[in-house]
């Protein structure tokens, strides 16, 4: 680490993910300094994408935690067993109170009323637990119950991602895909839309302008109305990046963005990464197989093999690390 | 206006010449709500005239027809609501009639001698929609993690449970007999079309047109909003949608709630019109019929679904009956082969309604899977694979 250590945007510690008996990611510590491009490399099946999915909130880790912008967002749940108690306890208390009052006064109406309130409470808590509004999350926190952030919570916090196998909304146009990316930054509610308030119309108009802007930024100007499915492979990759950028992320996770591209497309993509960092001041975490890209754009490189971190450092350090060479080429090669 | 519609070809415009159609679609894009209102008003004005013209005038008098149209309006509403759940959000719901039942019983409790309440019709429309929406959320909540077939099975179960509950809770619902004598709405001659009653279908006809127009307008607006985009995104790829910041839980619950509230509207209207509700009105056949209407009309296209529902209802209630009468009048000779006796004149086609639905659905899936009036997206979705197959073949040849 350098002397004036820059602020960490993401800090994973001891992240482990098991699928049954398979340990996909094992005790990985990983820091991403603000404003850098960090690459994650490793042979196929090394657990890179699994690690990505843990960070993005798609998988809950078996152990370990991830801090994002200083907040603990992802970790194995603490006292998660206590959560169901919060659903039933209010109901039980009200019901018992009803019984107690009935015993005292001997009136059946109180009991019936208490039961009705109890049922209402049960349904309310049930719905709260499913929708998980901020009030509910705060209540859980006060009770010391911790639950990992969901993918959409991570997006709200400022994390954007692309997928290894392109996952666009295929029958929506390029513009609409980007507008879905903006979802978490738009405020209109069902009522705004139903009444078509001025606020809603203004927001939609602005979203449209911004969607076109992002498409132009990644080089898809003039293809706004194209169906995502009809775009060429390279354009689909660009559209995924535009869609991720539209959520105004602070950290961008790119999962093999140049896979299957020819050299000229790859170099265009590298220019795009540079612009994302230079013009937008974003931090990028990159999974990549193309060593030219990795060595060309990264500030730091981390190598995973069989779910474990085997090396970390600048591109040059990593390139010379015998353990990395062994992981890629076999034991004899490093000797 | 930049907020253009997300999808959905405007079916009735398809028949016009292309220039006129482009102008019409441009107008419809910019003033969608107005287009819906004008469209429904035109249809509403057109229908009573059409039924006075032969051959329709021979099938029955105008009042009978209007009564049937009002009933068809109920199914149009149901299909519009189910279209949100199945067509937009892609959640297959096989128990949709449950929400229809809940809306109907809500009105029965609100305005009948059974409950000694007499809440007026118009506020009850809102109440019925809200009650159904609440049940929509309660059903939606446990099914959020389910997809495809599993979701279909759970909703099917819910659709069966609701009528059974209404049947068995005798003291509260009057059991199999249902709740009768439900009060009819009153308008105080507001439209100059007489009062609501069994002899006069006009008020019901106008009311259902109004409700359908408002529902269509609101659904178009929702479809064009952030919520509508999120629904389609979830249908396309739920994981990707969540990773783009869409809260899949609330979005799906809203789809269930809005779909159910439309069924609630239909239920309130239906209860007020029939003036009786009983559990046997809400069987699986209703859910199935509405689903068939959505699929035949063109999933995801609001106008298409409305037209599909109307057409299918008219086929089952008018066309099949007329076909039966027509064939009877032909006095065809009885085909007698000894072991097989075929008397075509004696066939009651109305009895074969579900056989015909089934055949129509099979034919549809083979010939035109996107429905009669497909949304732009569905059409692409279903025909893209053929193009892709062609492309990949070309690729092979080149390689």
Interface residues (C-beta under 8 A of the other chain):
Chain A: X56 X58 X123 X126 X127 X130 X131 X132 X150 X151 X152 X155 X156 X161 X163 X167 X168 X169 X170 X171 X172 X176 X179 X180 X181 X183 X184 X185 X186 X188 X190 X192 X193 X194 X196 X200 X201 X204 X205 X207 X208 X209 X227 X229 X243 X244 X247
Chain B: X1 X2 X3 X6 X33 X137 X138 X141 X144 X218 X221 X222 X224 X225 X226 X227 X228 X229 X230 X232 X233 X236 X237 X239 X240 X241 X242 X243 X244 X245 X246 X247 X248 X249 X250 X253 X254 X258 X377 X378 X380 X381 X384
